[in-house]
């Protein structure tokens, strides 16, 4: 049980980092980047900076929420003593799929908001 709580605590901290990234992007007045090593677009090269930042911020918050949800499911399953191998596979799938979905969505936003 202790390892489940430690694991959930770590996932909670990671989710908080994702939430912080999302909130900082929501509040930013300058165009934000996607944290892929590519610089953020210039303000004059976007149709709507506020919408660009809002959509990127929401994307990071949802990613943090999916990590937190996986942690909650693991915590409940740990209390119920469920099979942990399945949970680890599920969580890794959510994290990896989330990264690919975010990269895909960022590409869509690029096409939509770039001038």
Secondary structure, 3 states (H helix, E strand, C coil): CHHHHHHHHHHHHHHHHHHHHHHHHHHCCCCCCCCCCCCCCCHHHECCHHHHHHHHHHHHHHHHHHHHHHHHHHHHHHHCCCCHHHHHHHHHHHHHHHHHHHHHHHHHHHHHHEC
